[in-house]
Amino acid sequence: MRKLNLAIVGATGAVGQEMLKILAQRNFPVGKLHLIASAKSSGRKILWKKQEIVIETYQEGCFDEIDIALFSAGSLLSKKLAPIAADCGCVVIDNSSAFRMKHDVPLIVPEVNAEKLAEHEGIIANPNCSTIQLVAALNPLRQLSRIEKIVVSTYQAVSGSGLDAISELENQSRAVLSGAKVERRVFPHQIAFNAIPHIDLFETSGYTKEEMKMIHETRKIFDDDQIEINPTAVRIPVFNGHSESVYIETAQALSLEEMREAIRKTSYLKLVDEVEADKYPLALMTEFYDEVLVGRLRKDLHNPRATNLWIVANNLRKGAALNAVQIAEKLIELDLL
Amino acid sequence: MRKLNLAIVGATGAVGQEMLKILAQRNFPVGKLHLIASAKSSGRKILWKKQEIVIETYQEGCFDEIDIALFSAGSLLSKKLAPIAADCGCVVIDNSSAFRMKHDVPLIVPEVNAEKLAEHEGIIANPNCSTIQLVAALNPLRQLSRIEKIVVSTYQAVSGSGLDAISELENQSRAVLSGAKVERRVFPHQIAFNAIPHIDLFETSGYTKEEMKMIHETRKIFDDDQIEINPTAVRIPVFNGHSESVYIETAQALSLEEMREAIRKTSYLKLVDEVEADKYPLALMTEFYDEVLVGRLRKDLHNPRATNLWIVANNLRKGAALNAVQIAEKLIELDLL
């Protein structure tokens, strides 16, 4: 297989680091590998597959000869550099929200809508973590019957806010347990031993951007402008692994048996649903699974067309880095580079 | 005011201790005070309002001359001792689930349905913590328009499972932070840095007893058998303070303004809803408020009859001990002892 030259923009971040791990784990055919980060990391060396790679800052020409650029360094930087990279002829897979809703940018979860990759014009967007696991888990169910409405409350890990957020939860937890003063930099309130119903900025509607992303991105990925989505995004003191409490209404009444069967035979999902043995998805399990975990399936007690699910995934992997690498793999498979 | 003789059964538990604090804080007219607990605490002394009170175990006659017995020692013990206490002529206010759904036992949140107290025959039930804050917050809204449907996902603190559960979260958190082995006794899985969608036992429907309590108790308190309730009860690593993400559908479309106004003028609620200033209810705030905190009010983006709220309360106080003491106060006020 032809080796591909890769650039990772944001290589020292929580998602960038996970991308490096995943490229190695999946034996991605990497030729040259450029690691690009901010000036404060420049010159640092990273060991990757026994190679020492020196971190660079962005400079003109750094995307020359690069086939695929994986971006995970925030919207501002993506807006500035992704078009430059695309103009250099490389395909950008962007993990920020900068391009997700642009009509000429495919927004891809490969298992759900890989066919849209063919429409790319140089930039492909990776959806938000909380969206990816939701659409992945619901995809086999909407093959059974159209999903008309989703009410979802999230239980999101701090790793979604980056490495500083992980340190903040760790430091605050230690402080609380030792009776020391709690310091705060990343989150708007103490996250240790608390639940914060606020992720990203508030819009005038009263919803946060994180919540609006779940609405807009789910509609775009499902190619269904009519699906009604009611989200509440909440940060909880978990290091990694997002959980979601999901209520759906489908056009036809579905039985638990057919839904379980559909999930069971979907390779990218793992049904963890034996409540009598205390088995259901847990954030802590996501360290061990690349699949999206689905459990606690049960029917609403009133509406035969309504069902509840508990959906859990590794937000750094399937919710970000893994999905991006899977997009790259799909581009190779479909010969779209 | 005539002083009343009180017994607290389960006086050394998380709720029992809070009852003692609240009786002192609210200057409840306490005459004799019997503190009853299990054998392992017997003989221990508790300092209450500068009095030393010796903890007793249950023995025959211990409810003689008692006016009100506050029970918080689990369903089994309530089933055994509450009828005995009631036969002795004292009024039992029971915090367990033992009698909540009995037709001859009023299930009371005083601000919502105090009028049902008159029907008591010796035992009055205190609702489950997650129900109390839900019905309290929704009560002024249903005066505006009937609530037809509730979809609720909870973020419940460990204190709801008692003092051992508080220690377990503390010990597990220390273990994780220091890389030590995590030990588990109270919860079915590690609770530190995790989210567990499982509180109380599972029923065959796939719902837990905790979830079914929210359905049955809400219907009984609202005296509305038709209200549709879809609950998901989740334990998160918070020491105290339950949060709830709530979606409601009302019979008529309500505006945010009229709902906010209704909440604002309700004395037992506190509207914390200035998202532009990062103000919304938080579990950590419940240390400072006896009111149920309500915020993040917003309209569903599709259904004008649907609204979201974020409801937070101190589960040991309003969710248990305070509500029980408020029932006692109401009994005095209405001369129902």
Interface residues (C-beta under 8 A of the other chain):
Chain A: K149 V151 S153 Y155 L169 E170 S173 R174 L177 P188 H189 Q190 F193 N194 A195 I196 P197 H198 F202 S205 G206 Y207 I215 E228 I229 N230 T232 V234 I236 P237 V238 F239 S243 S245 Y247 L256 V275 E276 D278 Y280 P281 L282 A283 L284 G295 R296 L297 R298 K299 D300 L301 H302 N303 A306 N308 W310
Chain B: K149 V151 S153 Y155 L169 E170 S173 R174 L177 P188 H189 Q190 F193 N194 A195 I196 P197 H198 F202 S205 G206 Y207 I215 E228 I229 N230 T232 V234 I236 P237 V238 F239 S243 S245 Y247 L256 V275 E276 D278 Y280 P281 L282 A283 L284 G295 R296 L297 R298 K299 D300 L301 H302 N303 A306 N308 W310
